[in-house]
C-alpha cells in the first residue's frame, strides 16, 4: 500500500515536470539558453524518477521494452552542470558556450556508455540475469557509483554558491531587478539537493533500520515532488525564472502610454534627474524615484523600459558614471581618491563602480582619469525628447 502511494507521487511528479518542460520548449520567445538548461535539469530528474517507476514494474517492462530500463540514473550526472550553467547564463549576459564546455558531459557519457554496453547491448537472457542480480545497484562498486552521483552534484552546487557569493552585490545593484527572484529560486534548489542528498549519502554507511530506510526513501520521493511543485509555483509567481527576456516591455503592450504622455513623463524624469540628482542616494529604488517624481511606479517603469530600453539600475548608474567622470576630470577633485568619488556619486561598492564604469565607458576609472584632461560631457538626452 505504501509503495503504491510512493508510485502515485512519482507519476504526478513526472507529469508535472513534463508539463513544465513542454511549456518551456513550445513557446519560441522562451527558448533562451537558460530555459534549455533548465529543461535539461528538470527533465534529468524526471528521467531518474521514471526509471524508479519502471524498475518497480521491471518484470512487465522487460517483456515489452527492456531497453528503457536503467537509462534514467545516467542523467543524474547532468543535474550539476545544468543547474550551474543555468546560473552562469542568468548572471552573465554575454556568456557563450564553447566546445571546451562539452567536457562537463564526460561523466554522463561515461556512465551511460557503461550501462549501455553492459545492459542495453546484451541479449534478453543476459538482461534478465542482470536484473535478477540487481544490476547495477548490487554490484561491488555500486556504493561508489551512487556516491559519485551525490558528490558530482554537490561539487557543482558548491561552485555555483561560491560564484553567487562573489557576484552577489553586482547582481543586485548592477543588473536588473528581476534577477533577485531568479537567484533566490536557484539557490533554494541547490541547498535543497545538497541537504537531501547529504542525508542519503549518510544512509549508505549508517543503517537507520527498516522503518528509517523506508521513511528516507519516501522523504526523497516527496522532496522531488516538492521541487516539481516549487518550480511550477516559482514560474507562476516569478515569470523571470523562466527567462521571459522581453517581459519588461511586453507587459505594457496592452496599456502603452500615448506619445504625448511619454514625452511629458520623459521630460519630467530628465529634468528631475539633472536638477535634483536623486541618483546620488545609494539606496535609491524605483519606487523611491517614482514617489519623488509623483508618478505611479508602473508609469516610471514603462518609461525606462519602453522609451529608454534600460532597466532601472542601468538608467541610474548611467547618471552616476557621468557624475564620476565629471569629478575625475575637474581640477579641484584631483586630491580625492577614486573611492571617495564613487561614494560621492551614489555607489556603495568599488567592484560595482568599476564594473559599471567599464560598461559605460569601455575603460577603468584610472584609465579614464589618465586619458582625460577636460570635463566630461553632460548626459545625452534622447533625440525624441530634445
N, C-alpha and C positions, 0 to 999 in steps of 0.2 A: 504493500500500500504506500509506504513511504517512498520507495523507488519510483512508483508511478507519479507521485506528486512532483518529485525532482524532474522527471522526464517532461511533465507538463510545463514546468518552469523553463526548461531548456527549449522546448518548442516555441513558447511565447517569445523567449529571448531572441532566438534565431529569426523569427518572423519580424520582430521589431527592428533588428539590425538590417534585415533585407529591405524593409521599407525606407529606412534612413539612407541606405546606400543607393536605392533607386532614386530617391529624391535628389541626392547629390549628383547623380550621373545624368539623369534625363533632362535637367534644366541647363541649357547651354551657358547661361550667364553665371552659373555657379561652378563651372568646370575650371576651377583655379588649381594651381599646383597644390595648395593647401588641402583642398577638398579631395583631390585624387589620393593624397597621402592619408587623409582621414578615412576615406573609403577602405584603403589597404589595411589600416589599423583595425577598424571595427569589423571588417569582413574576415580578417585573420582570426579574430576572436570567435566569430560566428562559425567559421570552419572547424575550429577546435571543439566548440560545443556540439556541432553537428556530428563530428567523429565520435564523441562520447555517446550520443544517441544511437548512432549506427552500431557501435560496439555493444550496446545494450541488447540490440536485436541481431547480433552478428550471425547467429545460426540461420536466420532467414535471409539476411542481406547477402551472405556469402554464396547463396544458391543463385541469386539473380544478378548481383552487381558486386562481386568480391573486390574489384579494384578500387571501389570507393572507400574501403576501409583503410585506416592507418595513415591517410594523407593529411588529415587535419592538423595533427600535432606539429608537423613541419612548419606551419605558418606561425607558430609561436615565435620563431626566430625573426619574423618581420615586425613584431609589435614594437620592439625597442627602436629600431631605425625609423619606422614610420612615424611614431609619435615624436621622436627627437626632431625629425626634419619638418614635421608639421609646425613645430615651434620655431625652427630656423626660418622657414619661409614666411611665417607670421610676423616675426620680429625684424627680418632683414628684407626690405622691399626689393633690393636689387640682386637677391641671391639667384644663381643659376646653377643647375646641376651639370656636373662634368662627368666624363667617363670614369674617373677615379672613384666617384661616389658609388659605383656599382660594386665595389669591394665589400660594401655593407651587406650585400646579398649572399656573400660566400657561406656563412654558417647555415643559412636557409637552404642553399643549393646542395651543400654537402650532406645535410641530414636528409633532405628529400631524395637525393641520389642514393643514399644508404638504404632508405625504406623501399624505394622503387626497385633497386637491384635485388634486395633480399625477398621482397614480397610480391610486388606488382608484376615483375617479370617471371615469376615462378609459376609452375603449373598448379592446377586446382588442388591436387593432393598435397603438394608442399604447402600451399596456402592454409589448408585445413589443419595440417600438422603444426604450422607456426602459430596459428590462432589457439589451438588446443594447448600449446606450450606456453601461452601468454606473451608471445612476441608482440612488441619489443619490451614491454614493461617488466617482465620476469627474467630478462637477461641479466647476467652478472654485472654488466655495465649500465643497467637501467637507471640506477640512482645517480650515476654520474651524468647521464644524458638529461634526466629531469632537472638535476641541479644546474646543468648548463642552460636550460630554458630560463630558469629563475634568475641566475646571475647575469645572463645576457641582457635581459630587460632592465635589471637593476643598475647595471653599468650605464646603459643609455639614459635611464631615468635620472641618475645622479649627475651625469654630464649635462642633461637638459636643465636641471635645477641650478647647477653652477653657472651655466650660461645666463639663465634668467636673473640670478642674483647679481651678476656682474653688469648686466644691462638694465636693471630694474628702473633706475632713475631716468635713463634715456627713454625707455619705453613709455613711461607715464608722462614725461614732460616734453619729449621731442617728437613723439608720434601722435597719431590721432587718439581721441578719447575712447574710441571703440576697442582699443587694444586691451583695456582692463578686463572686460568680461572674458575675452579670449584667453588671456594668460591665466587668470584665476581658474578658469574651467580646466585647462590642460594641466595646471599644477595639481589640481584636485585628482585628476586621473592618475598622475604619476604617483602621488602619495598613496592613493588607494591601492594601486597594484603592488607597490613596494611592501606595504604593510601586510596585505593578504598573502602575497607570495612568500614573504618572510615567515609567516606562520606556517605555511605549507612546507617550507624548507626545514623548519624545526621539526615538523611532524615526520619527516623522513628519518630522523635519528632518535626521536623521543616518542615512545608509544603512549598514546593517550587512552588506550582501552578501546573496546569495540564501539561503545557509545560515543566516546570522544571523537573517534575517527569518522563515524557516521555524521556527527554534527559538523565536523570540519568540512566534510565533502558537501554537505548541504549548505553550509555557510559560503563556500567557494562558488557554488552554483548560484545562490541567491545574490551574491556580490556581483556576478556577471550580469544577472537580471537587473540589479540596481543600477549598474553602469549603463546598460542599454537605455533604461528609463531616464537616467541623468542626461544622456546625450540628446534624447528626444526633447526633454524639458529645456535643456540648455539652448538647443537650437531654436525653440519657440520663444523663449524669453530673451535670448541674446542672438538675434539673427546673424550678427557679425561673426559668430563662431563658425558658421557655415560659409564665410567668405563672400558675402554679397558685396562685391567690391564697390559698386556704384550706389549702394543703399542711401548714402548721404544725399545724392542728387535725385534718385528715383522716387524717394518718399515725398518729394514736393511736386511731382508731376500733376497731381490732381488738385493742387492748391498753390499754384505758382503765383507770385506777386506780379502785378502789372508792370510794364516798363516804367511808368511814372513812379510807382512805389519803389521799384528797385533804385531808380535814380535818387529819389528822396532819401531813402534809408541809407543808400550808399554814400551820399554826400554827408549826411549826418554822422555816419560812422567815421569817415575820413577826417572830418573837421574835429570831431571829438578826440580821435587818436592823436592828431597833430597839436591840438591846443591843451588838452588835459593830460596827455601822456599816461594813460592808465596802465600801459604795458610795463611801467617801471615798478609796479607792485608785483612781487614774486609769486604771490598766491592767487593772482587774478584767474578767475574761471569764466566760462562762457556766461553762466547765469549772473555773475557779478557784473560783467560788462553790460549785459542786457539791462540789468537794473539801473546802472549808471546812465545808460542811454534812454531809459524809459521806453523800451520797446520789448515786445514779447521775445522770449528766448528762441522760439521756433522761427521768428522772423529774422533774427540775427543769424541763426544757424543757416537759414536759406540764403541769405546774402553772401555769407562766407563760402558756402558750398557751390552755389549756382553761379554767382557773379564772379567771385574771385577764384573759384575752384581750388580752395585751400581748406584744410581743417583749421580749427580754432588755434591750435598751438603753432602751426606753421605761420599763420597770419600774425600772431602776436610776436613770435620770435623774429619775423622779418623786420619789425619795428625795433626790437631790442638790438638786432645786429646793426641796423642803420645808426642807432644811437651810440653803440660801441665804436663803430667806425669813426663817427664824428669825434668822440672823446680820444680815440687813439691818435687822431691827426692834429687836434688843436694844441698849440704850444703849452698852454698852462696845465695840460694833462700829462706832460712828459714825466712829471715826478710821480705820477700814480702808477701802481703796478697793474698788470692785466687783471689780477684777482680783484683789486679794488674796483676796476672799471666794470667787470662783469656783474659784480654785486650791485653797483650803482645803476646798471641798465635793466635790472629785474631778474637776472639769472641767479640761481642759488647753488649752482654746481659748476666747477671748472670743466668737467668732462662734457656736460650738456652744452655749455657755452662753446667749447672747442668744436664739438660735432655740428652745432647749428651754424657757427661761423664758417666752417669748411663747406657746409651745404650751400649757403647763400653767396659765398664769395669765391669759393674754389681754392682758398688758401687758409693757412692758420693765422691766428691773431698776430703772432710775432712776424710772420712773413708779410702780412699786410702793413704792420707798423713800420717795418723796414722799407717797404716799397712805396709807401705813401708819404707825401710831404705837404699835401693840401687837404682841406676838409672834404669829407665825403659828400656826395650829392644827397639831396633830400629824397625821401621815399617817393617813388614814382606813382602818380595817380593813374589808374587805368584809363585808357582812351575814352571809354564810354562815359566817364564822369568828368572829363576835362571840358 
